Amino acid sequence: MSKKILKLLILSLFVLASCSKDESFEEITINPAQKEPLTAQQINAQIDEAITTTGTFNWKNASSQLLWSAAYRGNFIITIGFGTSSSDFDRSKSNTNLKMQTDLLNTIAFYEGKSKDQVLLASDQYLNLIDVYVEKQETIIALRKSGYIRYIEPGDYKYFANSGTEKSSVTSSGCGFESENLSTADYTTVAPNAKVPWTFYQHNIPSAWNVSTGSGITIGIVDTGVSPNQSLLGANFNDGLSSGRTIQKYGVYVDSIWPWSTGTDGPNDQCGHGTSMSSVAAAPRNSRGGPVGVAYNSNLIVYRAASNVVLDGYHEQNGVKNAFTALGNNANVKIISMSMGYIFSVGKIEDGVKYAYGKGKLIFCAGGTSTSFTTFVGVIFPAWMPETVAVTGVIEGTSTQKCDVCHTGSKIDFTVQMQRSASGNTVPVESYYEGLNDYVGGSSVATATTAGIAALVWAKNPTWTRDQVLTKMKQSASLYPNKNPEYGYGNVNAYLAVQ
């Protein structure tokens, strides 16, 4: 008799548990017209329409079919930012992050019919963020109903790859290993034998060097890495009048078509862009005849976070996020400069930027540089974020005449003169190769230049906060106290900024 009672009790508990489970996850019905995934062309058309109509696109406003279709076209990867509020992104400040993550994984596992281990691709160490595999539209619909969701986005949908446009053609300051003979009109040689780019004089940077050279300040560069073939950004980083400083190089980019790959390809630049940005910001005031950087006595930490300046796809976006969290956690870093971006927001990068900002970093981002293909886009992401300082390029002698390929808009904070009015030449930099020089332009070089100026200001005032440095830069700018709706506060006067 007791055995029968025990069996009935076990059966009852099983039924109750099963009912409880069924009640937790409701059945989801999808309209038959929305069961088929959209083509890549249809997905891009909806994105383009939103940008053209409203000026931006965000996956939060996308239909579940559009979101699922983008995941379907992108290795079934979904990125989930979770939290109890929009500001609950930092794991160290979230007491319930493990419970939220577990509950979300349970939901995914149920609707996908898989175990939690099978659906989890990655869980971020510092951010309330997971990357998961999702094959069913029902799963996305269920997740969007959760109170824990800050955002759900396709984690590996490549907008530019699916547009048929090569990334290297999207921006005039993208990849390239070319070297050019510099026109003598574009630089001035100063002791010990360094070339000062013409644009530095437009911003009174050489005069500022009488007060500050950036000593004691560390700039973080998030880009494509640094060339192993340029000793002035390597073994000869302390050459000439540059001394007592360090350059560190890290690689967080995974060069693979497979999202689950985890091995990075090292810190070496395989594009050329990161080398140029590092040169502009902090190349040594050298004795070898190469162009000098703005903050020639600052320390430099350079992250290879992407293969190119257009952050298209899982590994590039993940690399940038990881670079920002790493720089955020580095107490020595004061300034972060990134001359890369995307035409719409990416949740995990946004979280990384906010994380670094929360650690007191002053973050400069490029406003955008492009050919006619993306001129319909204004200021690009993440430069439009309130946590970043957006910079663009203007023509020599102006504050409100953009360079041929530069973006402008209400989010721009500063401008840099980086295109000559007569010749059209841009800014001299160290080449990818030893002993050679090159030109680089666009909002990219404008951003790295401004980051260098910030280092001069902070080195002069080492006890200042980020906001004090930024305020001083605004006060020295050509359009201050007014902010132009397209060009911000204009050109920073470095000499006035270090007074």
C-alpha positions in Angstrom: 0.0 0.0 0.0 2.8 2.4 0.9 4.5 1.7 -2.4 1.4 2.6 -4.3 1.0 5.9 -2.4 4.7 6.7 -3.1 4.2 6.1 -6.8 1.1 8.3 -6.9 2.9 11.0 -5.0 5.9 10.9 -7.4 3.5 11.0 -10.4 1.6 13.9 -8.9 4.8 15.9 -8.4 5.8 15.2 -11.9 2.5 16.4 -13.3 2.6 19.5 -11.2 6.2 20.3 -12.3 5.2 19.7 -15.9 2.2 22.0 -15.6 4.3 24.7 -13.9 6.8 24.5 -16.7 4.1 24.7 -19.4 2.5 27.7 -17.7 5.9 29.6 -17.6 6.3 29.5 -21.3 3.3 30.4 -23.3 2.6 29.1 -26.8 3.5 31.6 -29.5 1.7 31.8 -32.8 3.3 33.5 -35.8 1.3 35.1 -38.6 1.8 32.8 -41.7 2.9 35.9 -43.7 5.8 36.4 -41.3 7.1 32.9 -41.1 9.6 33.2 -43.9 12.9 35.0 -43.4 13.5 38.2 -45.3 16.3 38.3 -47.9 19.4 40.4 -47.1 18.2 42.9 -49.7 14.9 43.3 -47.9 16.6 43.6 -44.5 18.9 46.3 -45.8 16.1 48.1 -47.5 14.2 48.4 -44.2 17.4 49.7 -42.4 18.0 52.2 -45.2 14.4 53.4 -45.1 14.6 54.0 -41.3 17.9 55.9 -41.6 16.6 58.0 -44.4 13.3 58.8 -42.7 14.4 59.2 -39.1 18.2 59.7 -39.3 18.9 56.5 -37.4 18.1 52.8 -37.1 17.7 50.7 -33.9 16.9 47.1 -33.7 14.6 47.9 -30.8 12.2 49.4 -33.3 12.4 46.4 -35.7 9.7 43.8 -36.1 10.4 40.4 -34.7 10.5 39.1 -38.3 13.1 41.6 -39.3 15.2 40.8 -36.2 14.9 37.0 -36.7 15.6 37.3 -40.4 18.9 39.2 -39.7 19.8 36.5 -37.2 18.9 33.9 -39.8 21.3 35.6 -42.3 24.0 35.9 -39.7 24.8 32.5 -38.3 21.8 32.5 -36.0 23.7 34.7 -33.5 21.7 36.9 -31.2 23.2 39.4 -28.7 21.2 40.1 -25.6 21.8 43.0 -23.3 20.0 42.4 -20.0 19.3 44.2 -16.8 16.7 45.6 -14.5 16.9 49.0 -16.3 18.6 50.7 -19.3 21.5 51.6 -17.1 22.0 48.2 -15.6 24.9 47.1 -17.8 27.8 46.7 -15.4 28.0 43.2 -13.9 29.9 44.4 -10.9 27.0 46.7 -10.0 24.3 44.2 -10.6 23.3 41.8 -7.8 20.9 39.8 -9.9 22.8 39.4 -13.1 23.3 35.6 -12.7 19.6 35.0 -12.1 18.6 37.1 -15.0 21.1 35.4 -17.3 19.9 31.9 -16.1 16.2 32.8 -16.6 16.9 34.1 -20.2 18.9 31.0 -21.1 16.1 28.8 -19.7 13.6 30.7 -22.0 15.9 30.2 -25.0 16.5 26.5 -24.2 12.8 25.9 -23.9 11.7 27.5 -27.2 14.7 26.2 -29.1 14.3 22.6 -27.7 18.0 22.5 -26.6 20.1 22.6 -23.5 21.4 25.9 -22.1 25.0 24.8 -23.0 23.9 24.4 -26.6 22.4 27.9 -26.9 25.1 29.9 -25.1 27.9 31.2 -27.3 29.5 33.7 -24.9 28.9 35.5 -21.6 30.7 38.7 -21.0 32.9 39.0 -18.0 32.2 42.7 -17.3 28.9 43.5 -18.9 25.3 42.2 -18.6 25.5 40.7 -22.0 25.3 37.3 -23.6 25.7 36.0 -27.2 23.4 33.1 -28.0 22.2 30.8 -30.8 18.6 31.4 -31.8 17.0 29.6 -34.8 13.3 30.2 -34.1 11.3 33.4 -34.4 9.2 32.2 -31.5 12.2 32.5 -29.2 12.8 36.1 -30.2 9.2 36.9 -29.6 9.3 35.3 -26.2 12.5 37.1 -25.2 11.1 40.5 -26.1 8.4 40.0 -23.6 10.9 39.6 -20.8 11.3 42.4 -18.3 15.0 41.7 -18.2 15.7 42.7 -21.8 17.6 45.9 -22.5 18.1 45.0 -26.1 18.1 42.1 -28.5 20.1 42.4 -31.7 21.4 40.1 -34.5 25.0 39.5 -33.4 26.6 38.7 -36.8 24.5 40.3 -39.5 26.8 42.1 -41.9 25.0 45.1 -43.4 27.8 46.2 -45.7 28.7 42.7 -46.8 25.1 42.1 -47.7 24.9 45.4 -49.6 27.6 44.2 -52.1 29.9 47.1 -51.1 33.5 46.3 -50.1 34.4 47.8 -46.8 37.6 49.2 -48.1 35.7 51.4 -50.5 33.4 52.8 -47.9 35.8 55.2 -46.3 38.6 57.3 -47.7 40.7 56.8 -44.5 40.4 53.0 -44.4 43.0 50.4 -45.2 46.1 51.1 -47.3 49.8 50.4 -47.1 50.8 53.1 -49.5 53.7 55.6 -48.8 54.0 59.0 -50.4 56.7 61.6 -50.8 55.5 64.6 -48.7 55.3 68.0 -50.3 57.7 70.4 -48.5 54.8 72.8 -48.2 53.0 70.3 -45.9 55.4 70.2 -43.0 58.1 72.2 -41.1 61.2 70.5 -39.8 62.0 71.1 -36.2 64.6 69.8 -33.8 65.9 67.1 -33.6 64.8 66.3 -37.2 61.0 65.8 -37.0 58.4 66.9 -39.5 55.6 69.0 -38.0 52.4 68.6 -40.1 50.9 71.8 -41.5 47.6 71.2 -39.6 49.4 71.4 -36.3 50.1 75.1 -36.8 46.5 75.7 -37.7 45.7 74.5 -34.1 48.7 76.2 -32.4 50.0 72.8 -31.3 53.7 73.7 -31.6 53.1 76.7 -29.4 51.4 74.4 -26.9 54.5 72.3 -26.7 56.2 75.1 -24.9 53.8 74.3 -22.0 53.0 70.6 -22.4 54.0 67.6 -24.4 51.6 65.1 -22.9 54.0 63.6 -20.4 52.4 61.3 -17.9 49.2 60.8 -19.8 48.2 57.5 -21.5 46.1 57.5 -24.6 44.2 54.3 -25.7 43.7 53.8 -29.4 41.0 51.4 -30.5 41.7 50.6 -34.1 43.3 48.1 -36.4 46.6 47.8 -34.5 50.1 49.1 -35.1 52.5 48.1 -37.9 55.4 45.9 -36.8 57.4 47.5 -39.5 57.4 51.1 -38.1 60.0 51.4 -35.4 58.9 54.9 -34.4 55.8 53.2 -33.1 57.8 50.3 -31.6 61.5 50.1 -30.6 62.2 53.7 -31.3 59.0 55.1 -29.6 61.4 57.0 -27.3 63.5 58.7 -30.0 64.7 62.3 -30.2 62.9 64.6 -27.7 60.5 61.8 -26.7 61.6 59.9 -23.6 60.5 57.9 -20.6 57.2 56.6 -22.0 55.8 53.3 -23.2 53.8 51.9 -26.1 51.8 48.7 -25.5 50.0 46.7 -28.2 47.2 44.2 -27.8 45.1 42.1 -30.1 41.4 41.4 -29.3 40.2 40.8 -32.9 39.5 37.3 -34.0 40.0 36.9 -37.8 37.6 34.2 -38.6 34.3 33.8 -40.4 33.1 31.5 -37.6 31.6 33.3 -34.6 32.6 30.5 -32.2 36.3 31.0 -33.0 38.2 32.6 -30.1 41.9 32.9 -31.1 43.0 36.4 -31.9 45.5 37.2 -34.6 47.7 39.4 -32.5 48.3 43.2 -32.2 49.9 43.8 -35.6 48.1 46.2 -38.0 47.0 44.4 -41.2 45.2 47.4 -42.5 47.4 50.5 -42.0 44.7 52.7 -40.4 45.6 52.1 -36.8 49.3 52.9 -37.6 48.2 56.2 -39.0 46.0 57.1 -36.0 48.8 56.1 -33.5 51.2 58.3 -35.4 49.0 61.4 -35.4 48.2 61.0 -31.7 51.7 60.3 -30.2 54.5 59.6 -32.7 57.9 60.7 -31.2 59.5 64.0 -31.9 62.1 62.0 -33.6 65.6 62.5 -35.1 64.8 60.2 -38.1 62.9 62.7 -40.3 59.4 61.3 -39.6 56.2 63.2 -38.8 55.7 64.0 -35.1 52.5 63.3 -33.2 50.5 65.8 -31.2 51.3 64.4 -27.7 54.8 63.2 -28.4 55.6 62.4 -24.8 52.4 60.6 -23.9 52.1 56.8 -23.4 50.2 54.8 -25.9 48.1 51.7 -25.7 46.9 50.4 -29.0 44.3 47.7 -29.5 43.8 45.8 -32.7 40.0 45.5 -32.4 38.9 45.1 -36.0 40.2 44.4 -39.5 38.8 47.6 -41.0 37.2 50.9 -39.9 33.7 49.8 -40.7 32.6 47.6 -37.8 30.6 45.0 -39.7 30.0 41.6 -38.1 30.4 39.7 -34.9 34.2 39.6 -34.4 34.8 43.3 -35.1 32.0 44.4 -32.9 33.1 42.0 -30.2 36.7 43.2 -30.5 35.7 46.8 -30.1 33.6 46.0 -27.0 36.5 44.1 -25.5 39.0 46.9 -26.2 36.7 49.4 -24.5 36.2 47.3 -21.4 39.9 46.6 -21.1 40.8 50.3 -21.5 38.1 51.1 -19.0 39.7 48.8 -16.5 43.2 50.2 -17.0 43.6 52.9 -14.3 46.5 54.5 -16.3 44.4 55.3 -19.3 42.9 58.8 -19.4 41.8 59.2 -23.0 40.4 56.8 -25.6 40.4 57.6 -29.3 38.5 55.5 -31.9 38.3 56.4 -35.5 36.0 53.6 -36.5 32.3 53.2 -36.4 29.0 52.0 -37.9 25.9 53.5 -39.5 23.6 52.4 -36.7 24.0 51.5 -33.1 25.4 48.2 -31.8 24.3 47.4 -28.3 27.5 45.6 -27.1 29.7 48.5 -28.3 27.4 50.9 -26.6 27.7 49.0 -23.4 31.5 48.9 -23.8 31.6 52.7 -24.3 29.4 53.3 -21.3 31.5 51.0 -19.2 34.7 52.9 -20.1 33.0 56.3 -19.6 31.8 55.1 -16.2 35.5 54.6 -15.3 36.2 58.3 -16.0 37.7 58.0 -19.5 37.5 60.9 -22.0 36.4 59.2 -25.3 36.8 60.7 -28.7 35.1 59.2 -31.8 35.1 60.0 -35.5 32.0 61.7 -36.8 32.3 59.8 -40.1 34.2 59.7 -43.3 32.7 58.2 -46.5 32.2 58.1 -50.2 28.8 58.9 -51.8 27.6 55.4 -50.7 26.9 56.5 -47.1 26.5 60.3 -47.4 22.8 59.8 -46.4 24.2 59.0 -42.9 24.9 61.9 -40.6 27.2 61.5 -37.6 28.0 57.8 -37.3 27.9 55.5 -34.2 29.3 55.6 -31.6 30.2 59.3 -32.1 26.6 60.3 -31.6 26.5 58.8 -28.1 26.4 61.4 -25.2 29.4 59.6 -23.6 31.6 60.4 -26.6 33.2 63.5 -28.1 32.5 63.6 -31.8 35.1 65.1 -34.2 35.1 65.8 -37.9 37.4 67.3 -40.4 37.3 70.7 -42.1 39.2 72.5 -44.9 42.2 74.6 -44.1 41.4 78.1 -42.8 37.8 77.2 -41.9 35.7 76.0 -39.0 32.5 75.4 -41.0 33.5 73.9 -44.3 33.7 70.2 -44.1 36.3 68.1 -45.9 35.3 66.4 -49.1 34.3 63.1 -47.5 33.6 64.2 -43.9 30.2 63.9 -42.1 28.7 66.7 -40.0 25.7 67.0 -37.8 24.3 68.2 -34.5 26.3 65.6 -32.5 29.7 67.0 -33.7 31.7 68.7 -30.8 35.0 69.7 -32.5 36.6 70.1 -35.9 40.2 69.8 -37.1 41.6 71.4 -40.3 42.9 68.4 -42.2 42.5 69.2 -45.8 44.5 71.9 -47.6 42.4 74.4 -49.4 44.7 74.6 -52.5 46.3 71.2 -53.0 43.7 69.1 -51.2 46.6 67.3 -49.3 45.8 65.9 -45.9 47.9 65.2 -42.9 51.5 63.8 -42.9 52.0 60.6 -40.8 54.4 57.8 -40.3 54.0 55.2 -43.0 53.3 51.5 -42.4 56.9 50.9 -43.4 60.1 52.0 -41.8 61.6 55.3 -43.0 58.6 56.2 -45.1 55.8 58.8 -44.8 52.2 59.0 -45.9 49.1 61.3 -45.9 45.9 60.5 -44.0 42.6 62.4 -43.8 39.0 62.4 -42.9 37.3 62.5 -39.5 39.7 59.7 -38.5 42.8 61.9 -38.3 40.7 64.7 -36.9 39.7 62.5 -34.0 43.2 61.3 -33.2 44.5 64.9 -33.4 41.9 66.0 -30.9 42.7 63.2 -28.5 46.4 64.3 -28.6 45.4 67.8 -27.8 43.4 66.5 -24.8 46.5 64.7 -23.6 48.4 68.0 -23.7 45.7 69.7 -21.6 45.5 66.9 -19.1 49.3 66.6 -18.7 49.3 70.4 -17.9 46.6 69.8 -15.3 47.1 66.2 -14.0 44.6 66.6 -11.1 41.7 67.6 -13.4 38.7 65.5 -14.2 37.5 64.5 -17.7 34.9 67.3 -17.6 37.4 70.0 -16.7 39.6 69.0 -19.6 36.7 69.0 -22.0 35.4 72.3 -20.8 38.9 73.9 -21.3 39.0 72.5 -24.8 35.6 74.0 -25.6 36.6 77.4 -24.2 39.6 77.5 -26.5 37.7 76.5 -29.7 37.0 78.9 -32.6 33.2 79.0 -32.3 32.8 79.0 -28.5 30.6 79.9 -26.6 28.1 79.1 -29.4 27.8 75.6 -30.8 27.2 75.4 -34.5 24.5 72.9 -35.5 26.8 71.1 -37.9 30.4 71.8 -36.6 30.1 72.0 -32.8 32.5 74.4 -31.1 34.9 74.4 -34.1 38.7 74.2 -34.1 40.5 73.7 -30.8 43.3 76.1 -30.1 45.8 73.9 -28.3 47.9 76.8 -27.0 44.9 78.5 -25.4 43.8 75.1 -24.0 47.0 74.6 -22.1 47.0 78.1 -20.6 
